[in-house]
Amino acid sequence: MLKLKVPDMSCGHCASTIEKAVRSVDPAAHVTVDLGSSTVAVETEADETAIRDVIKTAGYDNEKAAA
C-alpha cells in the first residue's frame, strides 16, 4: 500500500479530484482519503511514480508519508 501526505488537500472536492486522478491510472485502485491527516492511501498495481505524478498533475503536491 502506498501512503501519501497531500498537504493541500482540505475538502471533499480535493479528495474526489485525487481519487479520480488515481483511478485514471488504475481503475481498480482502492483509494482511502483521510482529510484530518491530509493523507491518501492507495492500494494499486500501478507504479508509485505514476500515482504520485497523476496526483501532482491534478494540482496536489504529495510526498511519501511515514509508515
Contacts in CASP RR format, 6 or more apart in sequence:
PFRMAT RR
TARGET T0000
AUTHOR 0000-0000-0000
METHOD contacts of the structure
MODEL  1
MLKLKVPDMSCGHCASTIEKAVRSVDPAAHVTVDLGSSTVAVETEADETA
IRDVIKTAGYDNEKAAA
1 41 0 8 1.000
1 42 0 8 1.000
1 43 0 8 1.000
2 41 0 8 1.000
2 42 0 8 1.000
2 43 0 8 1.000
2 44 0 8 1.000
2 48 0 8 1.000
2 51 0 8 1.000
2 64 0 8 1.000
3 39 0 8 1.000
3 40 0 8 1.000
3 41 0 8 1.000
3 42 0 8 1.000
3 64 0 8 1.000
3 65 0 8 1.000
3 67 0 8 1.000
4 39 0 8 1.000
4 40 0 8 1.000
4 41 0 8 1.000
4 42 0 8 1.000
4 51 0 8 1.000
4 52 0 8 1.000
4 55 0 8 1.000
4 62 0 8 1.000
4 63 0 8 1.000
4 64 0 8 1.000
4 65 0 8 1.000
5 38 0 8 1.000
5 39 0 8 1.000
5 62 0 8 1.000
5 63 0 8 1.000
5 64 0 8 1.000
5 65 0 8 1.000
6 14 0 8 1.000
6 18 0 8 1.000
6 38 0 8 1.000
6 39 0 8 1.000
6 40 0 8 1.000
6 55 0 8 1.000
6 60 0 8 1.000
6 61 0 8 1.000
6 62 0 8 1.000
7 38 0 8 1.000
7 61 0 8 1.000
8 14 0 8 1.000
8 38 0 8 1.000
8 59 0 8 1.000
8 60 0 8 1.000
8 61 0 8 1.000
9 15 0 8 1.000
9 18 0 8 1.000
9 33 0 8 1.000
9 35 0 8 1.000
9 38 0 8 1.000
9 40 0 8 1.000
9 60 0 8 1.000
10 35 0 8 1.000
10 38 0 8 1.000
11 35 0 8 1.000
12 33 0 8 1.000
12 35 0 8 1.000
14 35 0 8 1.000
14 60 0 8 1.000
15 33 0 8 1.000
15 35 0 8 1.000
15 40 0 8 1.000
17 58 0 8 1.000
17 60 0 8 1.000
18 31 0 8 1.000
18 33 0 8 1.000
18 40 0 8 1.000
18 55 0 8 1.000
18 58 0 8 1.000
18 60 0 8 1.000
19 31 0 8 1.000
19 33 0 8 1.000
20 58 0 8 1.000
21 54 0 8 1.000
21 55 0 8 1.000
21 57 0 8 1.000
21 58 0 8 1.000
22 29 0 8 1.000
22 31 0 8 1.000
22 40 0 8 1.000
22 42 0 8 1.000
22 44 0 8 1.000
22 51 0 8 1.000
22 54 0 8 1.000
22 55 0 8 1.000
23 29 0 8 1.000
23 31 0 8 1.000
24 54 0 8 1.000
25 44 0 8 1.000
25 46 0 8 1.000
25 50 0 8 1.000
25 51 0 8 1.000
25 54 0 8 1.000
26 44 0 8 1.000
26 45 0 8 1.000
26 46 0 8 1.000
26 51 0 8 1.000
28 44 0 8 1.000
28 45 0 8 1.000
29 42 0 8 1.000
29 43 0 8 1.000
29 44 0 8 1.000
29 46 0 8 1.000
29 51 0 8 1.000
30 42 0 8 1.000
30 43 0 8 1.000
30 44 0 8 1.000
31 40 0 8 1.000
31 41 0 8 1.000
31 42 0 8 1.000
32 40 0 8 1.000
32 41 0 8 1.000
32 42 0 8 1.000
33 39 0 8 1.000
33 40 0 8 1.000
34 40 0 8 1.000
34 41 0 8 1.000
39 65 0 8 1.000
40 55 0 8 1.000
40 62 0 8 1.000
42 51 0 8 1.000
44 51 0 8 1.000
52 62 0 8 1.000
55 62 0 8 1.000
56 62 0 8 1.000
END
